[in-house]
Amino acid sequence: MPSAPRYFSSNQAIFGTPDLEARIRDGSLHTFGLAEAIIKGGAPDGGLLMPTYIPQIDMDKIVSMKGQPYSDFFFETPKLFFQDVLSEKTLERIGKEAYKFEPWIEDISKNDIIARLDEGPTAAFKDYAAQVFFRVIEALMTEEPQTEIEYRQRLREIELLTFILSTSGDTGSAMGVACHKRQKMWMFILHSSLIGEHISDLQAKQMDILNHNIYVGRALTDFDGCTKITNKLLEDPDLEYMHRNSANSINIGRLLPQITYYFYLYSKLAKKGEKLVVSVPCGNFGDLTAGLFAKKMGLPIDLIVGVNENDVFEKFYRTGIYKPLPKAIPGPSNSMVVNTPSNTRRVVQLYGGQLIGDNLIVPPNFGELKKDIVAVYSIGNEETHEIVKKYYDEWHMIDRLHSTIEPHGAVAWGTSQKFRRDSGYDGKIITFETAHPGKFPESLQRDGITPELPKCLARLVGKPHGKFYPVENYSQAKDLLVDLYNQQVNNHPS
């Protein structure tokens, strides 16, 4: 088996090009091992970390695994990236500890399938990454290293890791729950204070009730505004002593576990070599990037992308012009209210392009990109409500009572149906439902639907919010982070 990929900054080189290969050979391009890539979160120059190559998987093995537990698929898929980074025994243990849940598959018709990724502890697809992410970091800090030996030995000396992230809802709760009460780790989560507009009340409550080593800030801005603040906190040289990391999908350690459910679903729903189409609702484009990684590993899927009225990528796909909107547009699919998705940079890289910040330096090869991403649709806010209501009327009793879809799944469902209409495709489409409908009662009740709540949400009803910290600007956020860090140091004496 070849050695695992290394990782380079998306600002410094372009994936899959002869120049990249030449610079790797002559040593002129700085690369990171996976342990350092995960612990750093991003490149020092603000770029995202890209693998030097994407390993190929044995599809015969994947197809033969039909019926095996989800944890077995986790062991089989990311291990190609973890070769000589973590032992197979450790990866197997992490998978068994993390995955007490798996996607729920609903057959709406012979060729329309809903894959519910909302079965984890916070009822959102981010649980598939979160439940692994912190366990991997603990293993990197404690397991005897075979590679990156000097760096890994230094990791053992770190007394406290600081995780900083922005969220439009699901990332914060999933990462907060997964990190809660873990030794040598603490987390600062920043989200919009516009509850009901940029984040639902239950999503906010899932985070602010945690306490202990999880702290929540609220800022009077949208997700992009929160991200600007958290990115500055991650890059500020004054805060280097904190051993900062990101738990957003800019961290490659967040993306790799999400590759697994693409393979798991394929094994459940397809015959060997059969092409499937997967409809992915996109906000920060991490889920799509994981799907593209899976495809490049050898999984025979095509991807279709659904966005809401924040349609920067849809226009980019259609016109070749990358131009963010003046500001993000609120809507019912609040976790997708993202104007400048971070992982667009990785998507562009995968097809020979380069995006630095908001500047398209080298356009991607759209011909190749459109072979993998076969359609992109923007679903408007009112259209989203209409899709939710129509779906409920037609399908909500087909399987379980919560067979309602929520606004994010509605964007993906609307995308899949438009793709069928426009392309004439009559094969299987898997539509991702990325969060439980119960997380968005305000939105669904507007449509005359009262969603059934899973236990993790039902227990929050009627409870007050926990503690949170108002954040007005970067300076205040920085001062707050320093104060909270000092509190955690006092709670974790060396």
N, C-alpha and C positions, 0 to 999 in steps of 0.2 A: 504494500500500500504506500503511495507517495506521501511525503510529509504534508502536514496541514497548510492551508494558505496562510500568508502573512497579510498585513493590512497597511494601506497607504492613504494619505490624505487626498480627498477628491479635489482639493485646490492645487495639488502638485503634479498630478498625472491623470491619464485617462485609461480606464479599464479596457483590456483586450487589444491594445494597440502595440505595434512593434516598438514604439518609443518606451512604453512601460517595460516591456521585456528586456530591452537593451539596458535601461537604467537599473533594473533589478540585477542584471548580470554584472554591470560595472560598479555597482554599489553607490551610484550617485543619487539614488532615491531612498530616502529614509523609510523603512518599514517597521511595523510593530508585530510582535507575536500576539496571539489571541488573548492571552492573559492580560498583557498590558493594554490591548485595545479595549477590553471590557472594563478594566479598572479606570482607565483614563476617560472612557465614554466617547470622546471626540478627539479630533486632531488638534494640536496646539495652535494651528493657524486658523481655526474655526471651520475647517473642512470636516466632512463626514468620512469615516474610515471605510474603505472598500477592500474586499479580498483581492489578492493578486490573481487568483483564479477561482473558479467554482468547480468543486469536485463532482464526478459523475457517480450516480447511484446504480445499484443493481436492481433494475425493475422486476426481474424474475423473483427476487427475494421479496420485494414489496407486495407483489400480487399474491405470492404464496402465504403471506401473513394474514390474509383475510380471516377475521374472527378472533385474532389475538388482541390482548389488552392494548389500550392506547399507549401505555408506558413502554411497551415493546417497540412501537413505532418511533417514540422519542429516542430510544436507545439507537435505533438503526439509522435515523436520518441525520441529526446533527453530529454524530460521532465522526463523520468524515472531516468536519471542521475542527474537532477536538483531538484529532490524532496526536498523540504524544503530549497533549496539553493536560488532559485529565484521563485517568485510567478508565477502561471500559467498565470495570467493577463500580467505580464511582458514578459514572454516568447512569448505569443501570439502577443504582441505589437512588439517585436523585429522581429519576423518572418514577420509580415506584412510590417514593415519598410524596411527590408533587401531584401526581395525577390520580386522584380519587374520583375523577369525573372524565367525561368524554363527550364529543359532539352528539347531539340528538338529531337524528335524521327523520324528516317528515316528507313522505311521498305525496305531493300535491296532485300529481298526475304521473303517467308513465315516464315522462321526460322532464318534469318540473319538480325539483327537490329543494327543500329548505334545509340547510345545515345550521342548526341552532348552536352557536358557540357561547351560549349563555348559562352553561351548567356549572360553572365554577363558583368559588366562595363569594365573589362579588357580583355574579350574574352578568359578566361581560367577557368578551373574547380576550381581553388583556390578561385574564387570569392564566391563560396558557403560557404566556411569557413570564408573568410575575412569579408564579409558584416555582419556577425553575431558576430564575435570574439570581436571586439572593443565595440560593443553595449552591449555585455554581461559584459565586464569589467566595462564599465560605470555604469551598473546596480548594479554590485557587490559593487561598491564604494559608491553608493547613496541609494540603497533600504534598508529599515529597515530589519536587518537580523533576521532569525529564528534559524539558526545554525551558528557555528563559530563566535559567537557574539563578543567576545573580538578581534579576528583577524579582523573581518569586521569593527569594530569601528576604529581600527588603520588605516585601509585603507583610511578612510575619511580624515586622517591627511596628506596623501601623496600629495605633491604639484605637482610632476612631475614624470611620469612613462617613463622609457627608454626602447625602444624595439630595440633589436639587432638581425639581421638575415643575413644569407648568402642565395644566390639565384643562380640558374642556369637559371633564366628567369622569370617564371610565378609567383612564390611566392612573389618576390620583388614588382612587379607591382601591384598585387592584394592587398597585405598588405599595400603598400604605398598609393594607392588610397583610401582604406578603412579607413586608419588612418589620412589622409590628413586634416589638420586644426582642428583636434579634440582637445578639451581643455585638459590640464594636460597630454598630451602624445607627445612624439616625437620618431623618428625612424632613426636608422642608418642601411643602407643596403649595403652589400658588395658582389660584383660579379666579375667575371673574366674580365680582360681587353682585353681578346682575342675575340673581337667582330667578329661574323661570324663563330667562331669555338666552343666556349663554351656558347655563348649567341647571339641571333640575334640582329641586329641593332634596330629594332622596339621595342623589349623587353627592351633593354637598355634605349631607348628614353622614353618609358612609365614611367620609374622611375625618370630619371634625370631632367625631365621638371617640377616635382612637386614642389620642393623647400618648402618654409614656414617652416614646422616642419619635413620634410623628407629630409635626407641627403644620398648621394650615394658615396661609395668608390669603386675604381676599383683596383684589385690586379693582378699581372702577375702570375696567377696560375689557377688551375681548381676549380670546386665546392668544392671538398674535401679539397683543400688548404684554400679556403675561410672559410669553416666550422671550420677548426682547429683554425683560427684566431678568429672567432666570439665566438666559445666555450670558448676560453681563456678569451675573454672580459667578457663573462657571469660569469665566475668562479673566476676572479681575485679579491682577497679580498680588494685590494686598491680601487676598484670601487663600493663597496657595497652601498655607500651612494646614488648611482644613481637610486636605485629601478629598477634594470634591469629585463627584461623579454625577452623571445624568442617568435617570431611570426612564427617560423618554426614549422613543424609538430611534433617536439619533445614535443610541448605543447599540453596537452590533450584537451585543449579548442579549438585547431585547428582541432582536429580529430572528435570530437563529432558531429559537424554540417554535416560532410561529410557522416555520416551514413544515413542521410535522403534520399539522392537521390537513394540509393539502394531500399528503401521501396517504394518510389514514382514510380520508373520504374517498380517494380514488380506489383504494383496495376494497372498500365496501360497495362501491357503486359501479365499477367498470370492469370489463374484461381486459386481459392483457392487450395493450396496444390501442385500445379504444380511446378516441379523443373525447374529452369532456370540456365543456365551457363553464367557467366559474365567474359569477357576478359578484364583484367586491365593492361595497360602499366605502368611499375613500375620504378621509379627512387629512391626516398628516402623511398618508401614503405608506406607512410601515407595513400594513397588511398586504397591500399590493406588491411591495418590494419582496416580501417573503414568498409570495406566489411566483414572482419572476425568478427568484433564486431556485425555487422548486422546479420550474420549467427548465431552467438551464442545467439543472442537475439531471434532467432526463425524463421528467414527468410529462406525459402527453396531454397537456391542457392548453386551452386558450383562455385569455382573461378579458372580461369586459368590465369597464369602470363606471361607477355611478358617483356623481358629485351632486351637491345641492346648488344653490344659486351662487355659491363661491366657485365660479366656473373657469378659473384661470387655466387649469390643466385641459379642460375640454376645448377651450379656444386654442391653446398651444398645440394640441393634437390635430385640430382641424386646420389651423392657419400657419403653424410653425413659428408664431410670434409669442414670446413669453412676456407677459405684461401683467403683474399683479394689480388687483383692484385698489382704489384709493383706501378702502377699509373693508373689513369682513362684513358680510351681510347676515344678520341673525336669521334663524329659522328653526323649525321643529326638530331637525336633525342636528342638535346643538353640538354634539361631539365632532361634527364635520364642518363646523363654522371656522374654517381655516383658510386664510387668504394666500399664505405663502407656505405650502406644505414642505417641511424639511426634507423628506425623502424623495421629493422630485429630483434632487441632486443625484441620488443613487439611481433612479430610473433613467435619467439622462445618461449617466456614466455607463450603464449596462449596454447602451447602444452607441458608444463611441463619442459621446458629447461631454460637455463640461459646463456646469452652472455654478458660478461662484456668487454667493449671495443671491441677489435678484438679477444678476447679469449673465446672460447666455453667451459664454465665451466661444464655445464650439457647439453647433447644433448637432443633435443626435441623428443617426441614420434612421429617418422616419420609415423608410421601406422595411427595415428589419424590425423596428419597434412595432409597426402595425401588423406584422406577422404574429406577434405574441399578444399584444393588446389589440384585439380585433374591433373594438368599439368603445367609445366614451360618450356618455349621455349626462346632461345636466337636468335634474328633476327639480322643478320649482317648488316653493313652499306650499302653495295651495294645492298643487298637484300631489304633493306628498300626503296631505290630509285626505285627499280623494282616494289615493291608493290604499291607505290604511282602512278607510271605511269600506271600500269595495272588497278588499281582501277579507275583512272580518265577516261581511255579509255572505261571502261565497265559501270560505274555508275554515272558519274558526272552530267548527266542531269536527274537522276531519280526523283529528288525532287526539291531542290533549286539549283541555279547555284553553290553555294559554297559547293556542295556535294563532292567536292574534300576532300581527307584526307591529313593530314600533317604527318611528320615523326613519331610522337609519336603514333598517331592513327594508322599509318601503322604497327607499331610493334604489336599493339593489334589485328589488322585485320589479319596480318600474323599468329599470334598465334592462333586465332580462327579457321582459315582455316587448319592449321597443326593439331590442335586437332581433327577436324572433320575427316581428312584423317586417322590419326593414331588410333583413338578410334572407328570410325564407328558411332559416336553419330549423330543423325539426328533431335534432338530437337532444341529448341530456344537458340540462343547465342546472348547476348547483348554485343556489342563491344564498349568500351568507347573511344570517341574522346575527348581528354582532353584540346585541345586548338584550336583556329580558324586557318585554313590554312593560313590566311593573316598575321599571326605573323611570318611566315617563308618564305618570298618571295625569299630570296637568294637560299634556298634549292629547292623550287618548280620550280623556273625559270630554274635551272639546268636540271630539268626534263621536260622542255618545257611547264610548266603550269604557268599562271599568275593568282593568286588567287584574287577573289573579296574581297575587304576590308570592314569590318564593320566600322561604323562611328567612333568608339573609336580609330581605327588605321588610317583610311583615313585622319583624321585631323592632324596626325603627319607627313605625307608625305611632304617633302620639308622644314619642320621646322628644325632649328638647334638643336643639343643636348643642354640640360641644363647644370648646374654646377655639376661636380663630383670631387672627391679627389683621387689622386693616392696614393696607399698604397703599400709600399715595404716590410714591415715586421711587426711583432707584436708590437714592441716598437712604431713605427710610428702610427699604428692603435690606440694604447692606448692613445697616446698624442692627436691625432685627436679627439677621442671620448671625452676626457676631455674638449677640446676647444669648441666642438660643444655643449656639455652639458651646459657649462657656458653661451654660447650664448642663449640657450633656457631658462635657469634660468632668465637671464636678460629680456627675452621676456615675462616671466610669473611671474612677481613679486607677492610675497605672500601678 
